[in-house]
Amino acid sequence: MALNSELIAIEAQHNVYVQRLAAQYGNEIIPYTDAMTEQINARLNREVGKNLTPNRRRNLLRDINEIVNTQLRGWTSDLRANNGDSGKYEADFQSKTVASLYTTAETVTIPKRQVVSEANSTLIKVGDD
């Protein structure tokens, strides 16, 4: 029973680390949103004083859409890499923790590509549906 209590304490402390890491990953979108705002403002400023004809409006919306998509692709790429790294770290951490507390248990670590593959192929259930 003492081992279970120790494992619970380790997991609780580790959960704080994981939550901070998640917040850091979330904050990493800030440079992308800042760049997006800057680029959209620059694009809008090019239209100041001009008549917004249907063709200009179409081009403006196309350009803004491209700016948004480019920035979000960059952030998504970084986030995927971060998630793969954190998934690998988490799998290793859990394996080492269990092995250190339960010396009779046999643990293995899995390669990062397998962690990423499992994460990408496992759906997250939201709500009852």
ChimeraX commands (.cxc) that place a marker at each C-alpha (Angstrom):
marker #1 position 0.00,0.00,0.00 radius 0.5
marker #1 position 2.92,2.35,0.68 radius 0.5
marker #1 position 4.09,1.95,-2.90 radius 0.5
marker #1 position 0.67,2.94,-4.18 radius 0.5
marker #1 position 0.73,6.07,-2.02 radius 0.5
marker #1 position 4.19,6.92,-3.29 radius 0.5
marker #1 position 3.07,6.39,-6.88 radius 0.5
marker #1 position 0.06,8.65,-6.32 radius 0.5
marker #1 position 2.33,11.36,-4.87 radius 0.5
marker #1 position 4.74,11.10,-7.81 radius 0.5
marker #1 position 1.88,11.25,-10.32 radius 0.5
marker #1 position 0.30,14.25,-8.59 radius 0.5
marker #1 position 3.59,16.14,-8.65 radius 0.5
marker #1 position 4.19,15.13,-12.25 radius 0.5
marker #1 position 0.71,16.35,-13.20 radius 0.5
marker #1 position 1.75,19.88,-12.20 radius 0.5
marker #1 position 4.67,19.64,-14.62 radius 0.5
marker #1 position 2.42,18.35,-17.41 radius 0.5
marker #1 position -0.07,21.19,-16.85 radius 0.5
marker #1 position 2.70,23.79,-17.00 radius 0.5
marker #1 position 4.05,22.21,-20.17 radius 0.5
marker #1 position 0.58,22.30,-21.74 radius 0.5
marker #1 position 0.26,26.00,-20.86 radius 0.5
marker #1 position 3.66,26.66,-22.43 radius 0.5
marker #1 position 2.60,24.87,-25.62 radius 0.5
marker #1 position -0.59,26.91,-25.69 radius 0.5
marker #1 position 1.36,30.15,-25.30 radius 0.5
marker #1 position 3.56,29.25,-28.24 radius 0.5
marker #1 position 0.78,30.41,-30.56 radius 0.5
marker #1 position 1.37,34.03,-29.49 radius 0.5
marker #1 position 4.18,34.78,-31.99 radius 0.5
marker #1 position 2.01,33.31,-34.76 radius 0.5
marker #1 position -1.04,35.39,-33.83 radius 0.5
marker #1 position 1.15,38.49,-33.50 radius 0.5
marker #1 position 2.62,37.88,-36.98 radius 0.5
marker #1 position -0.87,37.20,-38.32 radius 0.5
marker #1 position -2.16,40.51,-36.90 radius 0.5
marker #1 position 0.81,42.40,-38.28 radius 0.5
marker #1 position 0.49,40.91,-41.75 radius 0.5
marker #1 position -3.29,41.39,-41.91 radius 0.5
marker #1 position -2.94,45.03,-40.79 radius 0.5
marker #1 position -0.28,45.62,-43.43 radius 0.5
marker #1 position -2.50,44.07,-46.09 radius 0.5
marker #1 position -5.52,46.13,-45.00 radius 0.5
marker #1 position -3.45,49.30,-44.99 radius 0.5
marker #1 position -2.69,48.74,-48.68 radius 0.5
marker #1 position -6.43,49.19,-49.35 radius 0.5
marker #1 position -6.84,52.48,-47.45 radius 0.5
marker #1 position -8.29,55.17,-49.67 radius 0.5
marker #1 position -9.18,52.79,-52.48 radius 0.5
marker #1 position -12.62,51.75,-53.64 radius 0.5
marker #1 position -13.41,48.24,-52.49 radius 0.5
marker #1 position -14.55,46.78,-55.77 radius 0.5
marker #1 position -15.75,43.17,-55.90 radius 0.5
marker #1 position -12.41,42.14,-57.41 radius 0.5
marker #1 position -10.40,43.97,-54.73 radius 0.5
marker #1 position -12.60,42.49,-52.01 radius 0.5
marker #1 position -12.07,38.99,-53.39 radius 0.5
marker #1 position -8.28,39.53,-53.52 radius 0.5
marker #1 position -8.25,41.01,-50.02 radius 0.5
marker #1 position -10.14,38.06,-48.56 radius 0.5
marker #1 position -7.92,35.59,-50.44 radius 0.5
marker #1 position -4.77,37.29,-49.10 radius 0.5
marker #1 position -6.09,37.38,-45.52 radius 0.5
marker #1 position -7.09,33.74,-45.73 radius 0.5
marker #1 position -3.59,32.84,-46.95 radius 0.5
marker #1 position -1.99,34.79,-44.09 radius 0.5
marker #1 position -4.14,33.00,-41.51 radius 0.5
marker #1 position -3.56,29.57,-43.04 radius 0.5
marker #1 position 0.21,30.08,-43.28 radius 0.5
marker #1 position 0.52,31.11,-39.64 radius 0.5
marker #1 position -1.73,28.33,-38.38 radius 0.5
marker #1 position 0.18,25.73,-40.41 radius 0.5
marker #1 position 3.41,26.92,-38.79 radius 0.5
marker #1 position 1.97,26.72,-35.30 radius 0.5
marker #1 position 0.34,23.34,-35.97 radius 0.5
marker #1 position 3.65,21.97,-37.20 radius 0.5
marker #1 position 5.42,23.16,-34.04 radius 0.5
marker #1 position 2.61,21.81,-31.86 radius 0.5
marker #1 position 2.79,18.37,-33.50 radius 0.5
marker #1 position 6.52,18.22,-32.84 radius 0.5
marker #1 position 6.01,19.32,-29.22 radius 0.5
marker #1 position 3.25,16.77,-28.71 radius 0.5
marker #1 position 5.43,13.99,-30.09 radius 0.5
marker #1 position 8.28,14.97,-27.79 radius 0.5
marker #1 position 6.03,15.25,-24.74 radius 0.5
marker #1 position 4.32,11.94,-25.56 radius 0.5
marker #1 position 7.68,10.18,-25.74 radius 0.5
marker #1 position 8.80,11.85,-22.51 radius 0.5
marker #1 position 5.56,10.83,-20.79 radius 0.5
marker #1 position 5.85,7.20,-21.89 radius 0.5
marker #1 position 9.47,7.06,-20.67 radius 0.5
marker #1 position 8.57,8.78,-17.38 radius 0.5
marker #1 position 5.75,6.35,-16.64 radius 0.5
marker #1 position 7.90,3.34,-17.50 radius 0.5
marker #1 position 10.79,4.51,-15.30 radius 0.5
marker #1 position 8.49,5.44,-12.43 radius 0.5
marker #1 position 6.77,2.07,-12.38 radius 0.5
marker #1 position 10.11,0.26,-12.71 radius 0.5
marker #1 position 11.63,2.21,-9.81 radius 0.5
marker #1 position 8.73,1.52,-7.46 radius 0.5
marker #1 position 7.78,-1.99,-8.51 radius 0.5
marker #1 position 11.11,-3.71,-9.01 radius 0.5
marker #1 position 9.44,-7.00,-9.92 radius 0.5
marker #1 position 7.54,-5.41,-12.81 radius 0.5
marker #1 position 9.08,-5.55,-16.25 radius 0.5
marker #1 position 8.71,-2.30,-18.21 radius 0.5
marker #1 position 9.68,-1.29,-21.70 radius 0.5
marker #1 position 9.87,2.04,-23.44 radius 0.5
marker #1 position 8.43,2.51,-26.88 radius 0.5
marker #1 position 9.81,4.53,-29.78 radius 0.5
marker #1 position 8.57,8.08,-30.40 radius 0.5
marker #1 position 7.06,7.16,-33.77 radius 0.5
marker #1 position 4.84,4.57,-32.07 radius 0.5
marker #1 position 3.71,7.12,-29.46 radius 0.5
marker #1 position 2.87,9.63,-32.20 radius 0.5
marker #1 position 1.12,6.98,-34.29 radius 0.5
marker #1 position -1.05,5.87,-31.37 radius 0.5
marker #1 position -1.88,9.47,-30.44 radius 0.5
marker #1 position -2.87,10.32,-34.01 radius 0.5
marker #1 position -5.02,7.21,-34.46 radius 0.5
marker #1 position -6.83,7.39,-31.11 radius 0.5
marker #1 position -9.91,9.59,-31.15 radius 0.5
marker #1 position -10.68,11.80,-28.19 radius 0.5
marker #1 position -14.28,11.36,-27.05 radius 0.5
marker #1 position -16.01,14.62,-26.18 radius 0.5
marker #1 position -19.35,14.42,-24.39 radius 0.5
marker #1 position -21.77,11.53,-24.80 radius 0.5
marker #1 position -21.27,11.27,-28.56 radius 0.5
marker link #1:1,2 radius 0.2
marker link #1:2,3 radius 0.2
marker link #1:3,4 radius 0.2
marker link #1:4,5 radius 0.2
marker link #1:5,6 radius 0.2
marker link #1:6,7 radius 0.2
marker link #1:7,8 radius 0.2
marker link #1:8,9 radius 0.2
marker link #1:9,10 radius 0.2
marker link #1:10,11 radius 0.2
marker link #1:11,12 radius 0.2
marker link #1:12,13 radius 0.2
marker link #1:13,14 radius 0.2
marker link #1:14,15 radius 0.2
marker link #1:15,16 radius 0.2
marker link #1:16,17 radius 0.2
marker link #1:17,18 radius 0.2
marker link #1:18,19 radius 0.2
marker link #1:19,20 radius 0.2
marker link #1:20,21 radius 0.2
marker link #1:21,22 radius 0.2
marker link #1:22,23 radius 0.2
marker link #1:23,24 radius 0.2
marker link #1:24,25 radius 0.2
marker link #1:25,26 radius 0.2
marker link #1:26,27 radius 0.2
marker link #1:27,28 radius 0.2
marker link #1:28,29 radius 0.2
marker link #1:29,30 radius 0.2
marker link #1:30,31 radius 0.2
marker link #1:31,32 radius 0.2
marker link #1:32,33 radius 0.2
marker link #1:33,34 radius 0.2
marker link #1:34,35 radius 0.2
marker link #1:35,36 radius 0.2
marker link #1:36,37 radius 0.2
marker link #1:37,38 radius 0.2
marker link #1:38,39 radius 0.2
marker link #1:39,40 radius 0.2
marker link #1:40,41 radius 0.2
marker link #1:41,42 radius 0.2
marker link #1:42,43 radius 0.2
marker link #1:43,44 radius 0.2
marker link #1:44,45 radius 0.2
marker link #1:45,46 radius 0.2
marker link #1:46,47 radius 0.2
marker link #1:47,48 radius 0.2
marker link #1:48,49 radius 0.2
marker link #1:49,50 radius 0.2
marker link #1:50,51 radius 0.2
marker link #1:51,52 radius 0.2
marker link #1:52,53 radius 0.2
marker link #1:53,54 radius 0.2
marker link #1:54,55 radius 0.2
marker link #1:55,56 radius 0.2
marker link #1:56,57 radius 0.2
marker link #1:57,58 radius 0.2
marker link #1:58,59 radius 0.2
marker link #1:59,60 radius 0.2
marker link #1:60,61 radius 0.2
marker link #1:61,62 radius 0.2
marker link #1:62,63 radius 0.2
marker link #1:63,64 radius 0.2
marker link #1:64,65 radius 0.2
marker link #1:65,66 radius 0.2
marker link #1:66,67 radius 0.2
marker link #1:67,68 radius 0.2
marker link #1:68,69 radius 0.2
marker link #1:69,70 radius 0.2
marker link #1:70,71 radius 0.2
marker link #1:71,72 radius 0.2
marker link #1:72,73 radius 0.2
marker link #1:73,74 radius 0.2
marker link #1:74,75 radius 0.2
marker link #1:75,76 radius 0.2
marker link #1:76,77 radius 0.2
marker link #1:77,78 radius 0.2
marker link #1:78,79 radius 0.2
marker link #1:79,80 radius 0.2
marker link #1:80,81 radius 0.2
marker link #1:81,82 radius 0.2
marker link #1:82,83 radius 0.2
marker link #1:83,84 radius 0.2
marker link #1:84,85 radius 0.2
marker link #1:85,86 radius 0.2
marker link #1:86,87 radius 0.2
marker link #1:87,88 radius 0.2
marker link #1:88,89 radius 0.2
marker link #1:89,90 radius 0.2
marker link #1:90,91 radius 0.2
marker link #1:91,92 radius 0.2
marker link #1:92,93 radius 0.2
marker link #1:93,94 radius 0.2
marker link #1:94,95 radius 0.2
marker link #1:95,96 radius 0.2
marker link #1:96,97 radius 0.2
marker link #1:97,98 radius 0.2
marker link #1:98,99 radius 0.2
marker link #1:99,100 radius 0.2
marker link #1:100,101 radius 0.2
marker link #1:101,102 radius 0.2
marker link #1:102,103 radius 0.2
marker link #1:103,104 radius 0.2
marker link #1:104,105 radius 0.2
marker link #1:105,106 radius 0.2
marker link #1:106,107 radius 0.2
marker link #1:107,108 radius 0.2
marker link #1:108,109 radius 0.2
marker link #1:109,110 radius 0.2
marker link #1:110,111 radius 0.2
marker link #1:111,112 radius 0.2
marker link #1:112,113 radius 0.2
marker link #1:113,114 radius 0.2
marker link #1:114,115 radius 0.2
marker link #1:115,116 radius 0.2
marker link #1:116,117 radius 0.2
marker link #1:117,118 radius 0.2
marker link #1:118,119 radius 0.2
marker link #1:119,120 radius 0.2
marker link #1:120,121 radius 0.2
marker link #1:121,122 radius 0.2
marker link #1:122,123 radius 0.2
marker link #1:123,124 radius 0.2
marker link #1:124,125 radius 0.2
marker link #1:125,126 radius 0.2
marker link #1:126,127 radius 0.2
marker link #1:127,128 radius 0.2
marker link #1:128,129 radius 0.2
view
